[in-house]
């Protein structure tokens, strides 16, 4: 059985956002802070991930 790998989804979202951030985005994060993907619920991560990458890119992991 396979289920979504939320840890990998969080890493993919963070990697994508950091690769595409511009100076003004970084400035606002440093000034105002930001809620990290680690602090988001699984439902929120799934919603954000699907909007950005689509359902066909959801990483899966084996579950016993």
C-alpha positions in Angstrom: 0.0 0.0 0.0 1.2 3.5 -0.8 0.3 6.8 0.8 1.3 10.4 0.2 4.8 11.3 1.5 4.1 14.6 3.3 7.7 15.1 4.3 8.8 15.0 0.7 5.9 17.3 -0.3 7.0 19.9 2.2 10.6 19.7 0.9 9.5 20.0 -2.7 7.4 23.1 -1.8 10.2 24.7 0.2 12.8 24.0 -2.5 10.5 25.4 -5.3 9.7 28.5 -3.3 13.3 29.2 -2.4 14.5 28.7 -6.0 11.9 31.2 -7.2 12.1 33.8 -4.4 13.1 37.4 -5.3 14.8 40.0 -3.1 11.5 41.6 -2.1 10.0 38.2 -1.1 13.1 37.5 1.1 12.9 41.0 2.6 9.3 40.5 3.6 10.0 37.1 5.1 12.8 38.5 7.2 10.8 41.6 8.2 7.4 39.9 8.9 8.3 36.3 9.3 6.5 33.4 7.7 4.7 30.2 8.7 6.9 27.3 7.5 5.5 24.3 5.7 6.5 22.2 8.7 3.8 24.0 10.7 1.1 23.4 8.1 -1.4 20.6 8.5 -1.4 17.6 6.0 -4.6 18.9 4.5 -3.0 22.4 3.9 0.1 20.8 2.4 -1.9 18.6 0.1 -3.9 21.7 -1.1 -0.9 23.9 -1.7 1.0 21.0 -3.3 -1.8 20.1 -5.8 -2.2 23.8 -6.7 1.5 24.2 -7.5 2.5 20.8 -9.0 -0.8 18.9 -9.7 -1.9 15.5 -8.4 0.3 13.5 -10.7 3.5 14.7 -8.9 2.4 13.7 -5.4 5.3 11.6 -4.0 4.2 8.3 -2.4 5.8 6.0 0.1 5.3 2.4 0.9 3.3 1.6 4.0 3.1 -1.9 5.6 
